[in-house]
Amino acid sequence: MATTGSNKRDWAALEHQYYQGTFKRQPVTLVRGEGTRVWDSEGRVYLDFVAGIAVNVLGHCHPAIIKAVQHQVTQLVHVSNLYYSTRQIELAELLAMQTQGMRSFFSNSGAEANEGAIKLARKYGRLRRNGAYEIISMENSFHGRTLATTAATGQASYQATWVPLPDGFKQVPFDDLQAVKAATSAKTAAILVEVVQGEGGIWPASKEFMQGLRAWCDEQNLVLICDEIQAGMGRTGKFFSWQHYDARPDIVTMAKGLAGGVPIGAMLTGARTDIFVPGDHGTTFGGNPLACAAGIAAVRTIIEENLLENATQMGKYWRSKLDALCARYSFIDSPRGSGLMNAVHVKHSLASIIVQQALAHGLLLNSTAPDTLRMIPPLILTRSDIDEAAELLERSLTDVAAMPVAQV
Ligand SMILES: Cc1ncc(COP(=O)(O)O)c(C=O)c1O
């Protein structure tokens, strides 16, 4: 197969020389993608169950994204938010249709979307809850890498190096309504939650928790923020994961799959918290015509090609394969997730070894922790992709089972 644009340069060595050491990368250089597959610089093909970390909801180089981007790039790429821009408004209109009329603010990433949500919640607290500013978020959550979103992230390992972090964030155990209630004080402005925790290892909240949060926010005049950055855009089989529970947030954040791989973020708000005025918040790039054209194509394709239903059906089929594999291999268990957002628990910290073996067999997987294997494939996945992935995963697990470390 083609190895577009690659020659025999040593990309790993060049990266080491020219790129900062922030990433622990798998030892492959990816050069081309199509649908559910990617190719490396050596011409090897991989079935992609990482999808750019839940970004490529339509797979790689979907014709709708190609067409939208190719057309838009000949019309208008960027103008700033000093002017009205048709694509931005059209994308916001599409998202309003998915949210019963919420209004959008577009940024460039998930962390920025959450920054916007934090600012909006603080403004609400200042105006409508006697100056309250504190945000309660969940242990084991992940909300981004800026300082405020790091403070909101409930994982000590992400925070330790960066103290002092911005004030006004507090974490409580996930899915524990009593803990949220006990932590609420006169200072509390908002509750921030991933309905399905992503980086934390794919943990769906319970219906009681989500509905309880909604009721608590109504009772206490708090703002409910759902971070849908990983679980949104149809990944769980609904456009937004809160829709499984009928627990509508006041503010929603999105990014990842929203423009099918083109960088974008969005912070949406319902009427109660729609209180930003000119000058409160801003961005140079956010919502530019190119990103929004891709976003329009991604949202329309998800709806028109029935990808929510596909995510539901394929999610069930993949789960049946995972159940069977967990029954056969003693070192994996507890399959969990929602739609095409799944994980299994891995004993003996073997997750990264399984990832390496899968890579060798042509399957891209990802571990969020030494004991967690995550699968977040594109929503265009087919049954035959799943059959193939299950076979590749089985081969990888068989390799690992033969290693002494798996036999303890
Ligand atoms: C739930 C959640 N929120 C926020 C973020 C941060 O998004 P970004 O990396 O685009 O800033 C992520 C990224 O993984 C995420 O999964």
The ligand as a Tripos MOL2 file, in Angstrom:
@<TRIPOS>MOLECULE
LIG
   16    16     1     0     0
SMALL
NO_CHARGES

@<TRIPOS>ATOM
      1 C1        -13.3840   14.5330   28.8410 C.3       1 LIG1
      2 C2        -12.2640   15.3920   28.3090 C.ar      1 LIG1
      3 N1        -12.2610   16.7040   28.5820 N.ar      1 LIG1
      4 C3        -11.2970   17.5220   28.1250 C.ar      1 LIG1
      5 C4        -10.2650   17.0330   27.3560 C.ar      1 LIG1
      6 C5         -9.2030   17.9750   26.8430 C.3       1 LIG1
      7 O1         -9.3470   18.1440   25.4680 O.3       1 LIG1
      8 P1         -8.1270   18.7180   24.6080 P.3       1 LIG1
      9 O2         -7.0360   17.7090   24.6460 O.co2     1 LIG1
     10 O3         -8.7180   18.9040   23.2240 O.co2     1 LIG1
     11 O4         -7.7400   20.0200   25.2230 O.co2     1 LIG1
     12 C6        -10.2190   15.6740   27.0540 C.ar      1 LIG1
     13 C7         -9.1000   15.1130   26.2760 C.2       1 LIG1
     14 O5         -8.8240   13.9410   26.2810 O.2       1 LIG1
     15 C8        -11.2550   14.8290   27.5330 C.ar      1 LIG1
     16 O6        -11.2480   13.5110   27.2760 O.3       1 LIG1
@<TRIPOS>BOND
     1     1     2 1
     2     2     3 ar
     3     2    15 ar
     4     3     4 ar
     5     4     5 ar
     6     5     6 1
     7     5    12 ar
     8     6     7 1
     9     7     8 1
    10     8     9 2
    11     8    10 1
    12     8    11 1
    13    12    13 1
    14    12    15 ar
    15    13    14 2
    16    15    16 1
@<TRIPOS>SUBSTRUCTURE
     1 LIG1         1 GROUP 0 **** ****
